[in-house]
Amino acid sequence: MGAEQNKFHITNDGVIYRVDDTDEITELGNVDSLDTSKKPSDAPLTPSQYDKIIRYSLSEMEQLLCKGKGKGFNRFERKLLVKESSNIPALEYFVEFCGLQWANILIDRFERGDTFLEPILLKVSKNRFGLIDRLAKCKRPYSTPAIYHNLHNFNIPSTNDILKANPNSPYFEPSFESSVVPSSKKSDGCFGVILLFIISTATFITLLL
C-alpha cells in the first residue's frame, strides 16, 4: 500500500492549499490571515481579565481582612464577600474602605434577616458621609439604640425627617430626645442651678446684714 497523500500543503510563501480525493486543489488562504488573537493559557492577564476572576476563597479573604489587608480585592471578590461573609471582624474592617454600594448590600442583608450584621451597621452609622439616610430608612428596627443616636446627632434635617417617618425608629418615644443629649450639656445645666442657688443665698445673707 502506498503512503496516504497529504491533503493540505503550505508553500514557502505561506499559502495553504487543500487537495481532495479527486486531486482538485483549493486555495484556503495565507497563514498570515489566520486568527491569532487567542492567547496561550499562560499568557499574562490584561487588567480587564484580571478584574473578572476570583482569586481567593471566602475564608482566605476573611483572613486577609482580619490581618488588615484586602484593599486590593476586585469587584467580583468584594461582591462574594458582602453577600456571603458572616465574619464580623473581617466585615468591620471591610466597611472602612469598601464603598457605599457594598455597604448598602449589608443593610439589605440585615433587612432580610441577617441581624448579626448589626455591629457592622453601627460602624457604618458613625460616618457622616456614609449611608446615613439609607440607615435611617431601614425596614428592620435596630436593637442597638446607638445607631439611631448616631444618625440623629449628625443634626441633618433630611435625616431626622426620615427617622420621624420610619415606624421602626424610636424617634417619638419620650425618652429618645433626652437620651441623645450629650452628658456635658446635662452637667452644665446642673452646675448652673447650683451656681444660681449659691448667688441667691449670698444675696439673702447680705440683706440680713
WOKAVEN-V205880 format. One record per pair of residues at least 4 apart in sequence whose ideal C-beta (glycine too) atoms are under 8 Angstrom apart, sorted by the first residue. I is the first residue (numbers start at 1). J is the second residue. D is the distance in Angstrom with one decimal. If there is no record, write none. Layout:
{{I J D} {I J D}}
This chain:
{{5 19 6.9} {6 19 7.4} {7 18 6.0} {7 19 5.6} {7 20 7.2} {8 16 6.4} {8 17 7.1} {8 18 5.5} {8 19 7.6} {8 28 7.9} {9 16 7.3} {9 17 4.8} {9 18 8.0} {9 19 6.7} {10 14 6.6} {10 15 7.0} {10 16 5.3} {10 17 7.7} {10 31 6.8} {11 15 4.6} {11 17 7.5} {13 30 7.6} {14 30 5.0} {14 31 4.3} {14 32 6.0} {15 27 6.4} {15 29 7.6} {15 30 5.6} {16 27 7.3} {16 28 4.4} {16 29 6.0} {16 30 7.1} {16 31 6.5} {17 25 5.3} {17 26 6.7} {17 27 5.6} {17 28 6.7} {18 25 7.3} {18 26 4.8} {18 28 5.7} {19 23 6.2} {19 24 7.3} {19 25 5.5} {20 24 5.2} {20 26 7.3} {29 33 5.1} {29 34 7.6} {39 43 3.8} {45 49 4.2} {45 50 4.5} {45 53 7.6} {46 50 6.8} {47 51 6.5} {48 52 7.0} {49 53 7.2} {50 74 7.1} {51 74 4.7} {51 75 6.5} {51 76 7.2} {52 74 7.8} {52 76 6.4} {53 74 7.7} {53 76 7.1} {54 76 5.3} {54 77 5.5} {54 80 6.2} {55 74 7.9} {55 77 6.9} {56 60 4.0} {56 61 4.8} {56 64 7.2} {56 73 7.8} {56 77 6.3} {57 61 7.2} {58 62 6.4} {58 80 6.2} {58 81 6.9} {58 84 5.6} {58 85 6.3} {59 63 6.4} {60 64 6.5} {61 65 6.4} {61 70 6.4} {61 73 6.6} {61 77 6.2} {61 80 7.5} {61 81 5.4} {61 85 7.6} {61 90 7.4} {62 66 6.4} {62 81 7.7} {62 85 6.0} {62 87 4.3} {62 90 4.1} {63 67 6.6} {63 90 7.9} {64 69 4.3} {64 70 4.6} {65 69 6.8} {65 70 4.4} {65 81 8.0} {65 87 7.6} {65 89 7.7} {65 90 3.9} {65 91 7.7} {65 93 4.8} {65 94 5.6} {66 87 7.4} {66 89 5.4} {66 90 5.3} {66 93 7.1} {68 93 6.7} {70 93 7.3} {70 94 6.8} {71 97 5.7} {73 77 4.0} {73 78 5.1} {73 81 7.0} {74 78 7.1} {75 79 6.2} {76 80 6.7} {77 81 6.4} {78 82 6.3} {78 94 7.9} {78 98 6.4} {78 102 5.6} {79 83 6.1} {79 102 7.8} {79 105 8.0} {80 84 5.8} {81 85 5.0} {81 90 7.8} {81 91 7.8} {81 94 6.5} {82 91 7.7} {82 94 7.5} {82 98 7.2} {82 102 4.8} {82 105 4.6} {82 106 5.9} {82 109 7.9} {83 105 6.5} {83 109 7.6} {85 90 6.2} {85 91 5.8} {86 114 7.8} {86 116 6.6} {87 91 6.2} {88 92 6.2} {88 116 7.1} {88 117 7.9} {88 119 5.7} {88 120 6.7} {89 93 6.8} {90 94 6.2} {91 95 6.4} {91 106 7.0} {91 117 7.3} {91 120 5.0} {92 96 7.7} {92 119 6.9} {92 120 6.0} {92 123 5.6} {94 98 5.0} {94 102 7.5} {95 102 7.7} {95 103 5.4} {95 106 7.2} {95 120 5.9} {95 123 5.8} {95 124 5.6} {96 123 8.0} {98 102 4.1} {98 103 6.1} {99 103 7.2} {100 104 6.1} {100 130 6.8} {100 131 5.8} {101 105 7.3} {102 106 7.3} {103 107 6.9} {103 124 5.4} {103 130 6.8} {103 131 5.6} {104 108 6.6} {104 131 6.1} {104 134 6.1} {105 109 6.5} {106 110 6.6} {106 117 5.6} {106 120 5.7} {106 121 6.9} {106 124 7.5} {107 111 6.5} {107 121 6.5} {107 124 7.8} {107 131 6.7} {107 134 5.8} {107 135 6.7} {107 138 6.3} {108 112 6.5} {109 113 7.9} {109 114 4.2} {109 117 5.9} {110 114 5.6} {110 115 6.5} {110 117 4.8} {110 118 6.7} {110 121 6.1} {110 138 7.0} {110 140 6.1} {111 138 6.3} {111 139 4.9} {111 140 4.9} {115 140 7.4} {115 143 7.6} {117 121 6.3} {118 122 6.4} {118 142 6.2} {118 143 6.5} {118 144 5.8} {118 147 7.6} {119 123 6.9} {119 144 7.9} {120 124 6.5} {121 125 6.2} {121 135 6.4} {121 138 7.9} {121 142 7.1} {121 147 6.2} {122 126 7.4} {122 144 5.6} {122 146 6.1} {122 147 5.5} {122 150 7.6} {124 130 5.4} {124 131 6.1} {124 135 6.6} {125 130 7.5} {125 132 7.0} {125 135 5.4} {125 146 7.6} {125 147 4.7} {125 150 4.2} {125 151 5.9} {126 150 5.7} {127 132 7.7} {128 132 6.9} {128 154 5.5} {130 135 7.9} {131 135 5.6} {132 136 6.3} {132 151 5.5} {132 154 6.2} {132 156 7.0} {132 159 5.3} {133 137 6.4} {133 158 6.8} {133 159 5.8} {133 162 5.8} {134 138 7.5} {135 147 6.7} {135 151 6.0} {136 151 5.3} {136 159 5.3} {136 162 4.1} {136 163 5.1} {136 166 6.3} {136 169 7.3} {137 162 5.7} {137 166 6.3} {138 142 7.0} {138 166 7.4} {138 168 6.7} {139 168 6.8} {140 168 6.7} {141 168 4.0} {141 169 7.7} {142 147 4.4} {142 148 6.5} {142 168 7.9} {145 149 6.0} {145 170 6.9} {145 179 7.1} {146 150 6.1} {147 151 6.6} {148 152 6.1} {148 163 6.8} {148 169 6.1} {148 170 6.1} {148 171 7.3} {148 176 7.4} {149 153 5.9} {149 179 7.0} {149 180 4.9} {150 154 7.3} {151 159 5.8} {151 163 6.4} {152 159 7.7} {152 160 6.3} {152 163 6.3} {152 171 7.4} {152 176 8.0} {152 180 5.2} {153 180 5.9} {154 159 6.1} {155 160 7.5} {156 160 6.6} {157 161 6.3} {158 162 6.7} {159 163 6.6} {160 164 6.4} {160 171 7.8} {161 165 6.4} {162 166 6.1} {163 169 4.6} {163 171 4.6} {164 169 7.3} {164 171 5.2} {164 172 7.3} {166 171 7.5} {170 176 5.0} {171 176 5.7} {172 176 7.2} {174 178 7.7} {175 179 5.5} {176 180 6.8} {177 181 7.3} {181 185 5.4} {181 186 6.3} {182 186 7.6} {183 187 6.3} {184 188 6.3} {185 189 6.6} {186 190 6.8} {187 191 6.3} {188 192 6.5} {189 193 6.8} {190 194 6.5} {191 195 6.2} {192 196 6.3} {193 197 6.5} {194 198 6.6} {195 199 6.5} {196 200 6.2} {197 201 6.3} {198 202 6.4} {199 203 6.4} {200 204 6.4} {201 205 6.5} {202 206 6.4} {203 207 6.6} {204 208 6.7} {205 209 6.6}}
